[in-house]
């Protein structure tokens, strides 16, 4: 996928906007807080390039220029987005990237199931994007509750433990063979290492 293409940027922004408009993301009473808590390296990078006009005048119209500017001028090990973009070995393509959307308004396991199904459906409906969505707390608490029920213990309520579930959205080129099961998200706000190779 060529992230320098305006069409690609618009598709990604459309996906993020649709996710942020979900009742599981936007906040109570229709107040859209989604974009406030979404972590998007692409939004941040494009904003950086725009703010830098007149000072650095970056040209990111070709894939090569986009990647060079992203890697050389924007991403460094101290960047909060450093682990969100994975390049191929010769740094001529972006193999994968991650966007994080935080969810709210989840009060029980039925809400968690409904949220996961709705956000996965939004991701699956995107044309021109190969999207894999994961939410580790969903899988963890489904397994924990099944084990507790089997042992005769009252199932736990995950939302007493987590204020927010976190969804990771991974954009992969079709040639990438990595499965989504190896993605891990965390309930903390700290950056999570992510290996897309």
C-alpha positions in Angstrom: 0.0 0.0 0.0 1.3 3.4 -0.9 0.8 5.7 2.1 1.9 8.7 0.0 -1.2 8.4 -2.2 -3.9 10.8 -1.1 -6.5 8.1 -1.9 -4.8 5.8 0.6 -4.7 8.5 3.3 -8.4 9.3 2.7 -9.3 5.6 3.0 -7.5 5.3 6.3 -9.0 8.6 7.6 -12.5 7.3 6.5 -11.9 4.1 8.5 -10.7 6.0 11.6 -13.6 8.4 11.4 -16.2 5.6 11.1 -14.6 3.8 14.1 -14.6 7.1 16.1 -18.3 7.6 15.2 -19.2 4.2 16.8 -21.2 4.4 20.0 -18.4 2.4 21.6 -15.8 5.1 20.9 -17.5 8.5 20.6 -18.5 9.1 24.2 -21.8 9.7 26.1 -24.6 11.8 24.8 -23.2 11.8 21.2 -20.1 13.9 22.1 -17.5 12.7 19.8 -14.3 12.1 21.8 -13.0 9.4 19.5 -10.4 11.5 17.7 -9.1 12.8 21.0 -8.1 9.4 22.1 -7.2 7.8 18.8 -3.5 7.2 18.2 -2.7 7.7 14.5 0.8 8.1 13.3 -0.5 9.1 9.9 -2.6 12.0 11.2 0.3 13.2 13.3 2.9 12.9 10.5 0.7 14.7 8.0 0.1 17.5 10.5 3.9 17.7 11.2 4.6 18.0 7.5 1.9 20.7 7.1 3.2 22.7 10.1 6.8 22.4 8.7 5.9 24.2 5.5 8.0 27.3 5.0 10.6 25.9 7.4 11.6 22.5 5.8 9.2 22.3 2.9 9.0 18.5 2.9 7.8 16.9 -0.3 5.9 13.7 0.4 4.1 13.2 -3.0 6.0 10.1 -4.0 6.3 6.9 -1.9 10.1 7.2 -1.7 9.9 10.9 -0.5 7.1 10.0 2.0 9.1 7.1 3.5 12.4 9.0 3.6 10.7 12.0 5.4 8.8 9.7 7.7 11.9 7.7 8.7 14.6 10.4 8.6 12.7 13.4 9.9 9.8 12.1 12.0 10.3 8.6 13.4 13.1 8.0 15.9 13.3 5.7 18.9 11.9 8.3 21.2 8.8 8.9 19.0 5.5 7.6 20.4 4.8 6.2 17.0 8.1 4.5 16.4 6.7 1.0 16.9 3.5 1.7 14.8 5.2 1.6 11.4 7.1 -1.4 10.0 9.2 -1.0 6.8 10.6 -3.7 4.5 14.3 -4.6 4.8 15.5 -1.9 2.3 13.1 0.7 3.6 11.3 1.2 0.3 7.8 0.1 1.4 5.7 0.2 4.5 4.8 -3.4 5.3 2.4 -2.7 8.1 1.2 0.0 10.4 -0.9 0.3 13.5 -3.6 2.7 14.6 -5.1 2.5 18.1 -8.7 3.4 18.9 -9.8 3.4 22.5 -13.3 2.3 23.4 -15.7 3.4 26.2 -19.3 2.8 27.3 -18.8 -1.0 27.9 -20.5 -2.2 31.1 -20.7 -6.0 30.7 -19.5 -8.9 28.6 -22.5 -8.5 26.2 -21.4 -4.9 25.5 -17.8 -6.2 24.9 -19.1 -8.7 22.4 -21.3 -6.2 20.6 -18.4 -3.7 20.5 -16.0 -6.2 19.1 -18.5 -7.3 16.4 -19.4 -3.7 15.4 -15.8 -2.5 15.2 -14.6 -5.6 13.4 -17.5 -5.2 10.9 -16.5 -1.6 10.2 -12.9 -2.6 9.6 -14.0 -5.5 7.4 -16.2 -3.3 5.2 -13.3 -1.0 4.1 -12.4 -1.2 0.5 -8.8 -1.1 -0.6 -7.5 -1.7 3.0 -6.4 -5.0 4.4 -7.4 -4.5 8.1 -7.0 -6.9 11.0 -8.5 -5.8 14.3 -7.6 -7.2 17.7 -8.5 -6.5 21.3 -6.6 -8.8 23.7 -8.9 -8.0 26.7 -11.9 -9.5 24.7 -10.1 -12.8 24.2 -8.6 -12.8 27.7 -11.8 -12.3 29.5 -13.8 -14.6 27.4 -11.3 -17.4 28.3 -11.1 -16.3 31.9 -14.9 -16.4 32.3 -15.2 -19.8 30.6 -12.6 -21.2 33.0 -14.3 -19.6 36.0 -17.6 -21.0 35.0 -16.1 -24.4 34.6 -14.5 -24.3 38.0 -17.8 -23.0 39.6 -16.4 -19.6 40.4 -18.3 -16.4 39.7 -17.1 -15.0 36.3 -15.2 -11.7 36.6 -16.4 -8.4 35.3 -13.5 -7.1 33.2 -14.7 -3.5 33.2 -14.1 -3.3 36.9 -10.4 -3.9 36.0 -10.2 -1.9 32.8 -11.6 1.5 32.1 -10.9 1.3 28.4 -10.5 -1.6 26.0 -8.0 -0.9 23.3 -8.4 -1.9 19.7 -5.3 -2.1 17.5 -5.9 -1.8 13.8 -3.1 -3.2 11.6 -2.9 -2.4 8.0 -1.1 -5.0 6.0 -0.1 -5.4 2.4 -1.8 -8.5 0.9 1.6 -10.1 0.5 2.2 -10.1 4.3 1.6 -13.6 5.6 1.6 -12.9 9.4 -1.5 -13.9 11.3 -3.4 -11.5 13.5 -3.2 -13.9 16.4 0.3 -12.6 17.2 -0.9 -9.1 17.8 -1.1 -8.1 21.5 -2.7 -5.0 22.9 -2.6 -3.8 26.4 -4.9 -1.9 28.6 -2.2 0.6 29.5 -1.4 3.8 27.6 2.2 2.8 27.2 3.5 2.0 23.8 3.4 -1.7 23.0 6.2 -3.2 20.8 4.8 -4.5 17.6 6.5 -6.8 15.1 5.0 -7.1 11.7 7.8 -9.0 9.9 
